[in-house]
Structures are given as C-alpha cells and as structure tokens.
Amino acid sequence: MITIQQEVLQNLKDAGCDKTAVEDISAALRKNDRCAALRLLERQRRQLLDEVHRTESRICCLDYLMHELEKDCFCCTEDKDGE
C-alpha cells in the first residue's frame, strides 16, 4: 500500500524536482510547515514555467524560419497541399 508520503515524493520527482528540492519540501511537510512547502513548490513551478517560456520562444524562432523558407519554396507548398 502506498502512503501519502510516498505519493508526495513520487509527485515531486514526476514534477522534475531535483534531490535538494525534494528534500527541502519533504522537510517542510514533516515539520507541518505548509507555508514553507508552498513557497518551495511555487519556486519550483516558476522555474518550470520559465523553462516552458524559453522553449516556446525557441519554437517560435524555428516556426518563423520555417515560414520564411517555405514561402518561396514551391516544392514545400506542393507537398503540404497533397498535390
């Protein structure tokens, strides 16, 4: 049977928390300091969201480049239209 503590640990690992973050959040929860745990979780969330935004920006750069290359490429538009 999986305990709540095991579920929390697994969730933190699944969320990409590193060993230090897992230990810090777990320690806060063991001390029943939910405010500290929430602050640590919010920090982890911000880090993940920053990573998403950086990745999204890179994708936009690639999309722009692909669009610029495709607009003068007859063979690319032909393949896309299924002709």
KETOR-262623 format. One record per residue: residue number from 0; z, x, y of N, C-alpha, C, O in turn. Coordinates in steps of 0.05 Angstrom, whole numbers. Layout:
BEGIN
num nzz nxx nyy cazz caxx cayy czz cxx cyy ozz oxx oyy
NUM Z X Y Z X Y Z X Y Z X Y
...
end
This chain:
BEGIN
num nzz nxx nyy cazz caxx cayy czz cxx cyy ozz oxx oyy
0 0 17 -24 0 0 0 0 18 25 16 37 27
1 -17 11 43 -20 27 68 1 17 88 3 -7 93
2 15 36 100 35 29 120 22 27 148 -1 36 151
3 36 15 166 26 13 194 22 41 205 3 46 220
4 40 59 199 38 87 209 12 100 199 -1 114 213
5 6 95 173 -18 106 162 -43 94 175 -63 108 180
6 -42 68 181 -64 55 194 -68 66 222 -91 71 230
7 -46 71 236 -48 82 263 -60 110 262 -78 117 278
8 -51 127 244 -61 154 241 -91 153 235 -107 168 246
9 -99 136 216 -127 134 209 -144 124 233 -166 134 237
10 -133 105 248 -148 95 271 -152 117 292 -173 119 304
11 -131 133 296 -133 155 316 -154 175 307 -170 185 323
12 -154 182 281 -174 200 270 -202 189 273 -221 202 280
13 -205 163 266 -231 150 268 -241 149 296 -265 149 301
14 -222 148 315 -229 147 344 -236 174 355 -244 177 378
15 -234 195 338 -242 222 346 -220 238 359 -226 258 372
16 -195 229 357 -173 244 369 -170 270 354 -171 271 329
17 -165 291 369 -160 317 356 -131 318 346 -116 300 351
18 -125 339 332 -99 342 320 -76 339 340 -56 326 335
19 -79 352 363 -59 351 384 -55 323 394 -32 314 397
20 -76 309 400 -74 281 409 -61 264 389 -43 247 395
21 -68 267 363 -56 251 342 -26 256 341 -10 238 339
22 -18 282 342 10 289 342 25 278 366 47 268 363
23 13 281 389 27 271 414 30 241 414 52 231 420
24 10 227 406 11 197 405 31 188 384 47 170 388
25 29 201 361 48 194 339 77 199 347 94 183 342
26 81 221 361 109 228 370 118 207 390 141 198 388
27 101 199 408 109 178 428 116 152 413 135 138 421
28 100 145 394 105 120 379 131 122 363 146 102 361
29 136 145 351 161 149 336 185 146 354 206 135 345
30 183 154 379 204 152 399 205 124 411 222 118 427
31 187 107 402 184 80 412 177 80 442 185 62 457
32 163 101 451 155 103 479 126 94 481 107 109 482
33 123 68 483 97 56 483 82 63 509 57 65 509
34 96 66 531 83 73 556 69 101 554 47 104 562
35 84 120 542 72 146 538 48 145 519 27 157 524
36 51 130 498 29 127 478 5 114 492 -18 123 487
37 9 94 508 -13 81 522 -27 100 541 -51 100 543
38 -11 116 555 -23 136 574 -40 156 558 -62 163 567
39 -30 165 535 -46 184 519 -71 171 508 -92 183 507
40 -69 146 499 -92 132 489 -113 127 511 -137 129 507
41 -103 121 535 -121 117 558 -136 143 564 -160 143 571
42 -122 166 563 -134 192 568 -156 197 547 -178 206 554
43 -150 191 522 -170 195 501 -194 177 505 -217 185 502
44 -189 152 513 -210 133 518 -228 143 541 -253 141 539
45 -216 153 563 -232 163 585 -249 187 576 -272 189 585
46 -238 204 560 -254 227 550 -278 218 534 -300 228 537
47 -273 198 517 -296 187 501 -317 174 519 -341 177 514
48 -307 159 538 -326 145 556 -341 165 573 -365 161 578
49 -329 186 582 -343 208 596 -365 220 579 -387 225 588
50 -358 223 553 -378 234 535 -402 214 532 -425 223 530
51 -396 189 530 -417 169 528 -435 170 553 -459 169 550
52 -423 172 576 -439 173 601 -456 198 603 -479 196 612
53 -445 220 594 -461 245 593 -485 242 574 -508 250 581
54 -480 230 551 -501 226 532 -522 206 542 -546 210 539
55 -512 185 555 -530 165 566 -548 177 587 -572 171 589
56 -538 195 604 -553 209 624 -575 226 611 -597 227 621
57 -568 239 590 -588 256 576 -610 239 564 -633 246 565
58 -603 216 553 -623 198 542 -641 188 564 -666 186 560
59 -630 182 587 -647 173 610 -667 194 618 -690 188 625
60 -658 219 618 -676 241 624 -699 243 604 -722 246 612
61 -692 240 579 -713 240 558 -732 216 561 -756 219 558
62 -721 193 566 -737 169 570 -757 172 593 -780 165 591
63 -747 184 615 -764 189 638 -787 207 631 -810 202 637
64 -780 229 617 -801 249 609 -821 236 591 -845 240 593
65 -811 221 571 -830 207 553 -848 188 567 -872 186 562
66 -837 173 586 -853 154 602 -875 169 617 -898 160 618
67 -867 191 630 -887 206 646 -909 217 628 -932 218 636
68 -901 226 604 -922 237 586 -940 215 574 -963 220 570
69 -928 192 569 -943 171 556 -963 157 575 -983 147 566
70 -957 156 601 -974 141 619 -1002 152 622 -1021 138 630
71 -1006 178 616 -1033 190 617 -1043 197 589 -1063 211 587
72 -1031 186 569 -1038 193 542 -1050 169 527 -1034 151 518
73 -1076 167 525 -1089 144 512 -1081 141 483 -1076 119 474
74 -1078 164 469 -1072 162 441 -1044 150 436 -1039 137 417
75 -1025 156 454 -998 145 452 -998 115 456 -984 101 441
76 -1012 105 475 -1012 76 480 -1027 62 458 -1020 39 451
77 -1047 75 447 -1063 62 425 -1045 59 401 -1045 38 388
78 -1029 79 394 -1011 77 371 -989 56 375 -982 42 356
79 -979 54 399 -958 35 405 -968 6 403 -954 -12 394
80 -992 1 412 -1003 -26 412 -1013 -34 384 -1020 -58 380
81 -1014 -16 366 -1023 -22 339 -1053 -25 336 -1063 -37 317
82 -1068 -14 355 -1097 -16 355 -1109 4 337 -1134 5 334
end
